[in-house]
């Protein structure tokens, strides 16, 4: 099944640093909306990205199609809020995913 890298762009780059209580509650609804998809493995990873140019969100979603990803995003409370959050989606032609259970210990690589 295809995977998509999804970028959630907030209405302003400083949204995490200066979030209002209303925005904080909305962000909690956003996380609660996606949590079941994470738990069943449809979302491989998601979270905020601390970009020096401004924070944004990322998710890697497994879906049958771009249309399916967009339908999921259209029901996201943060999008439904009309507060200026928007998604960009990028097909990932090949994906290497870690196994559910690690197969062997990985040695630490020193910088």
N, C-alpha and C positions, 0 to 999 in steps of 0.2 A: 504494500500500500504506500502511496506517495507521502512524503513529509514536506512540510512547509515551514520556513522560518518566518515568523510574524513579528513585526515591529509595531508596538503601540506608542504613538506619539501623543504626548499630553498637550494641552492648550498653551502651556508655557514651560520653558526648560527648567524652571526652579520649583515646579509643583511639589516635589517631595519635601523640600526645605521649608516651604511656606504654605503647607496644606491647611485649609480651613477645616473646622470640625465636620462640616457638610461633605467636603471632599474626602476626608478621612473615612467617613461612614460609607461613602460611595466606593472608595477603594476596597473596603472590606467586603462589600457586596460583589465587586468584581472578582476578588480572590475566591469568595465562596461559590460564585458561579462556575469558575474553572476547576475548583478542587475535585469534583467527581471525575472529570476528564483526566486529571493527573492520576488519581487513584486507580483508574482502570487502564492506564497506559496510553490513552489517546494523546495526551500531552506529555512529551518526554521531559521537558524542562520549561520553567517559566519564572520570571522575576524581573526586578528592575535592573537597569544597566546604568552604572555610575559613570557616564560619559562626561568628560570635562566641558564639552559644548552644551550639555544639558541632559538631564536624566530622561530615559525612555524605557519602555518595557519590551521584553522579548519572550517569545514562546516558540517551541518546536512542536508542531501539531501533526499527527498522523491522520490523514483523511483520504477519502476516495477521490476527492477533486477540490479544486479551488472554490467551486460553488459551495461545497459542504463547509469549508473553512469560513467562507464569508457568511453563510447562514448562521453558524455558531457565533461568530463575532457580532452579527446583527442583533442577537438576543442578549449580548453582554450588557449588564446594567450601566457600565461606564459609557458605552456608546449610546444606549437608550436615554441617558441623562441629557443629551444635547449640550454638554459642556465643552465640546471641542476636541475630544479624544478621537483619534482615527488610527486605523490599521493600514499597514502595507504588508503584502504577502509575497513571499519568494519561494518558488518551487526549489526543492533540494534534489537534484537528479540522482545523487547517491548519498546514502547515510550509513555511518557505522555507529551502532548503538552498543552500549555496554550490556552484558548479560544481566538478567535479574539477580542471579547469585554469582558473585565473583568466582572465577575458575581457579585462580592462583593469586598469591600475594604479589603485589607490585613493589619493587624496591623504590625507595625515595631517590629522586634525582636531585642532586645538589646543584645550586646555581653556579 
